[in-house]
């Protein structure tokens, strides 16, 4: 086990060095990159075997217990999380104290975890973004959240199914969803009305069909402001109902290669993207999930794509200068019949061979996903509530009344089937960077869409092979 973990850490260190500066903002979810590990089912077995600190908190004296919680929430999100932590410390009946520490962006936090675990000084709980899931499972450092829930009799049915699906492997929930988002389409209602457009397009093809009217009649400087972002690429694959990688998107076993080249998903995406660019409908506005938001908020672009967690920021930036509408994330073609995958992060319990701390950690997690906490969290940040009962809280209902645009995100999530949970990939950070680079090179005329897809597949497959070989 130690040999495999050390090899994993070394691999991650090399990837991190190559990707320095490529991480996203911790407030933009789904949405940042990490360096991960993958050994498939072996890792899951190790995690189950070692994550055995599952005594019920009702059987233990938790008074005076301090647990360390590493997170990556800053700005408004960080303030909301601090409020929750302070409330728990002041009011919990168990005498537990949570020492919450901001560890920088998601990349920074998970890289610190890798270093600390080798030295045996890791936290009790850590927030890890969704593409860190495969690494965390395979590391052998975690107590599967399912074990803590079962030991305390927590009803997992309360977790929103389409959110739980991403973090559930082999029927076991490995981490607790916490800050969850999906991508949606934002549009300028004033421009649509001026252009005489009454229906929001549901696909990139559809956007192309109304682009001229948006510019010529609606007054838009550009029809679509879409950042070059690997998360969007992954969502366009989900919307086609196709897989990113083999072995059921890396869920039935460790992925050994991408699927998007052989199933045609990537070529369809890059070709349509290039066509919109060539026609002047979707200019290159930069790389990253937030790259397209500036032109939209400034009233230049009629449409943009972004995370649900960006809604309040967009509304603040627009400041009433036009009416913001929201719609489902578009497919590539009108006849695509897929769904969306979540982004964001979840909470992972670390195995520190201390049943008291493990029980205390669970009590804090249980508090964070309570109806009251989740309703507050969603209202303050724009993330989804991850538990069903939070949607019935008055504070959340009032927030929806004030920001009806957010209902779009809820409806989209509910309409998505579980098979679109998204891929688990050992080298996702590098893969996202590769995809972004090749899309940008294609838009700039340096290669054809066919060449771009081939380069994506070759580069990512080589990384997967190297990684899997190192971690056999």
N, C-alpha and C positions, 0 to 999 in steps of 0.2 A: 504494500500500500504506500509506504513512504516513498519508494522509488518512483511510483507512478505520479504521486502528488508533486514531488520535486520536478519531475519531467514536465508536468503541467505548468508549474510556476515558471520554469525556464522558457517554455514555449510562449506563455503569456507575456513574459518580459520582452521577448524578442518582438512580438507583435505590437506591444505597447510602444516600444521604441520607434517602430516603423510608422505608427499612427499618431504620434504626438501632435496635438493641436487639432485632431479630427473629432474630438468628443463634442457633444451638443450641450446645450444649456440644461441644467438639472430640472428646470421648470417646464421644458418641452419634452413630452413623454413619448415613448415608443421609439425612440427619437434620438437616443444617444447611442454611442457605440462602446463595445467592450471587447476584451480578448478573453476567449472562453476555452473550456476543455471539453472533450467528449470521449467517452469510452462506451457509451450506450448502456446496455442493461447491467454490465458489470458494476458501473458506478452506482447505479440505483441499488444494487444488492449490497454494496459496501455501506451506502448511506443507511439502509435499513438495519444492517447488522450492527453498525456502530452507534446509530441514533437510538439508544435504548434507555434514555433518561426520561421515563414516562410516568413516574409516580404522580398520582392525582394530587393537586394542590390542597385538597381537603384533608389529606393525610399528613401534611407537613406544616411546620411552623415557619412562616415566611417573614415574620417580623424582623426588621432590621436588615433585610436583604437589599443590596444595591445591584442593579443590573446595568450593563453598558449597552447603549443603543447607538449604532453608527447610521447616519443618514446623509442624504444629498439634497435636502430641500433648503433653498435659499430664497431671499426676497419675500414676497407675499406668502408663498407656500411655506417658507421656513418660519415665518411669524405664526401662521396657523398651527403648524406642528408644535411649536414651542408652547402655544396656549394649551394644546391638548396634553402635552407632557406635564406642564405645571399643574394642570387640573388633576391629573392622575396622582401626582406626588402629594398634592394637598388633601385629596379626598379618598384615596383608596383605603379600604378597611383592613388591608393585610400588613401595613407597615412597610410596603415596598417603596424603594426610591429608584427612579430611572435617571441615569446619567446620560443625557442625550448629547452626542457629539457630531457636529457637522464635519464631514470628511472631504468636502469638495464635490466635484461632479461625480457621476456614477463610476466613471473610469478610475478616478482617484481612489474612491472607496473600495472598489473590488481589488485593486492592485495592492492597497494597504492590507486588505484581508489576507491576500496570498502571502505577503511578507510576514504578517503577524502570526499566522497559523503555523508556519514553519518553526517559529520561535515559541509557539504555545501561548501567545498573548492576545488572542482574538477577542472580539466582543461577544456578548450574549445574544444580541439581535442585530441584524444588518438589513438595510434596505438595498435591494439589488434590482437593476432594470431587467425588463423581460428577456432580453437576449443573453442575460447571464444565467438563465435557467439551466441549460445543459451543463455548464461548468459546475454550478452549485450542486447539482444532483450527483455528478460524477466525482466530486472532490472527496467525498467521505467525511466532510466536516460538519454536516448538518444533522439536526434532528428533524425528520419529516414532520411537517406541521400536522399531518393526519394523526400521528401518534399522540401528540399533545392534545389534540381535539378529542380523540377517542378516550384518552385517559380521564378527561374531565367531563365526558358525556356531552360535548358540544354538538349541536345539530348542524351538520355541514350543508343541509338543504337550504339553510338561510343565506348561503353565499350565492350570488347571482350566477346561474349555470354557465352562461356564455363567458363570464369572467373566470370562473373556476376552471373552465376547460383548458385554458392555456397552461396552467400550472399543475394540471393533473396528468400523470404518466403512470401507466400500468395500474390504473384505478386508484392511485394514491395522490392526494393533494400535498405537494412538497413544500409549498410556501403559501403564506396568506396574502392574497391580493390586497393592495392598499391604495395606491394612487394609479387609477386606471383611466385610459383615454382611448379614443378611436379617431381616425381622421374624418373630416367632413368637408363639404363644399360650402364656401361663403360667397355670397353674391350681393351686388349693389342693386337694391330694389329700384332705386330711382333711375338708374341706367336702363334696367330691364323695362320699366314702364315707358320711358322715353322712346325706347326702340320698338315698343309695341309687342314685346315678348311676354307671354302670359304663363308659359311653362318652363320650368328650370330643366336644362338638359341633364340626362342621366348617364351620359357617356362622354368620352373625349371626342368621339365622332360627332355627337350632338352639339358639343361646344363649337366645333369647327363649322357646323351648319348655321349657327346664329352669330358667328364672330363678326362678320361684316356689318350686320345690323347694329350690333353693340357699339362698334366704332363709328360708323357713319351716321346712325340715328341716335344712339344712346350717349354719344359723347365720350366714350372710353378711349383712353390712349392705347390700351391693349386689352384684348379680350380675356386672356388668362395669364395670371401671374403665378407660375408654379415653380417652386424651388426644385433643384435637382437633388433628390433625396432618396436614399435607398429604401426607407420605410414606405414611401409612396410606391416604388417599384414592387415591393413585396405585396402591398395592398392590391395593386392592379393584377397580380397573379391570383390572389384570393378571389377577386371579383370575377375572374374567369372560371373559378371553380377548379383550379389546377394546383399542383403542388410545386413548391420551390425546390425540394430535395427528395431523394429517394427514401425508401423505408418509411413510407407514410409521413413524410416531412420530418424524418428523424425521430419519430415518436414510438414506432414499434421496435426500432433498433437504431444504433448510431448511423447517421447519414454517411454514405460513402461517396456521393456525387450529387450534383445539382440535377434537377429534372427540367428546369425551365428552358433549357436548350432543346431537348428532345421532344417535349410536349408542345412546343411552339409558343409558349406564353411570353417569353422574353422578346422574341422577334416582333410579335404583334404589338407589344408595348413600345419598343424603341422605334418601330416604323411609324406608328401613329404620332408619337411625340415629335419625331423629326418632321413629319408632314405639317403639324401645327406650327412648328418653329419656322419652317421654310416659307410658309404662307404669311408669316408675321403675326400670327395669332397668339403665340406663346413664346416670347423672347427669352433669352437666357438671363434670368434675374439673379443667378448665383446658386451656390450649393448649400444645402441644409434645409431643415424643416421650416425655419422662419424666414427664409430668403424671399419668399413670395408675398409676405404679409405687408411689407412697407408700401409697395405700390398700390395695394388694395386699400389700405387704411388711408392713404393720401388721396384717394379718389381717382387714381389713374387707371387701375385695372378693374374690370367689371366682375371678375371671378378670381378667387384664389382657393387653394387647398391648404388645410392646416389641421392641427390637432383640436379636439374639442376643448382641451385645456387652454387654448388660445382665445376662446370666445370673449372672456371679460377684458382681456388686454386689447383685443380688436375694438370692442365697443368703447373702451376708454380712449383709444387713439382716434377713432372716428369722431367721438365726442358730439354726436348728433348731426354731423354735417351731411349724412345720408342714412337711409334706413338699411340696416344689415339683415340679409336673409340667410338662412341655412338650409342645406339639402344633403341628402346622402352622398357619400363619397362616390364619384363617378366610376363606371366600368370603362373598359377600353372601347368596346363595341356595344351597340344597343342590345344585342341579343345575348350578352354574357349573363350568366345566372349564378353568381357566387355571392360571397359576403365579405365582411371585413374582419381583420384580426385586431386584437387589442394591443395597446402599447402601455407604457408606464412602468411601474415597479411593484415589487412585493416584499414581504417581510420574511426573513429566513432566521430560524433559531439555530444557533451554533452549538455543537456538542462539546461542552467543556467538562464533562464527567462530574457534573454537580447537579443533583436532582432538585435541590432547593432552588437554585438559580433557574433551572429549566422550568420549574413550576411557576416561579415568579415571572419569567419571560412570557409564559402563556397568559397569565393574568393581564399583563400589559397589552399583549396582542388582542386578547378578547375585548379589552376596553376600547382599543383603537378601532375595532370593527363593530362596536355596538351601534345601535340605531342613532343614538344621540351624537356620538362622535362622528360617524360617517355623514350624517346630515350636515353637521357643522363644517366638516372638512370639504364636502362637495360645494357647499354654499360659498365658502371662503376662497376656494381654489379653482373650481370648474371641473374637477375630476368627477368621475362617476361614483356614486355610493356603491360599495361592493357587496353590501348585504341587503336583502329584500326589505327588511323592516324599516330601513332608513328612509325609503321612499314615502313612508306614511307619516314621517315627522313633519309637523307644521312648518318648521323653519325651511325645510326643503321644498315643500309645496309652495310656500310664499316666494321662494327664490325662482321657481319655475314660472310663476305668474309674472314676476318682474322681468325675467329673461326667457321668454317663450322659445327663443331660438335653440335653447338647450334641449328642448323636447325632441328635436330632430335626432340628436345623438342617442337619446334613450330608445327611441323607436328603431333606429338603425341597429343598435345592439340587440334588441329583442327580436328583430327580424333575421338576424344572422344565425345560421346553423352551427352546431358544434364542430363540424368538420373543417371549418375555416379558422380554427384556433390559431394557426400560424406554425411556422417551422421552428424546430430546435436544431441549431447548427453550432458545431464546435468553433468555427472561425467566422462567426457572423460579423464582427466589427470589420475585419479585413474584407469580407465579402461586400459589405455595404460600401466601403470606400472604393472597391474595384468597380462596382456597378455605377457609382456616381461618376467616376473618372471616365469610364467608357461611354456613358450617355453624353457627357459634356464633349468628349472628343468627337462624337457623332454629330452633335448639333453644330459644332464648329467646322464640320466638313472634312475632318481628318480621316474618316473611315465610313463605311457603309453600316447600316443596321446589322446586316449579316455578320460583318467582321466584328462588330462590337459584341454581339452575343457570343461568338466563338471565343473571343478574348476573355469575356466574363467567365464562361464555363471553364476554360483551360486554367485560368489563374486560380479560381476558387477551388476547382477539383484538385489541383496540385497542392494547395494549402491543406485541404481536408486529408489527402493521402499522407502528407508529411506528418500532420498532427496525429492521425490514427496510428501511424507506424511508431511514432515516438511514445504513444500511450498504450501500446498493446499489453 
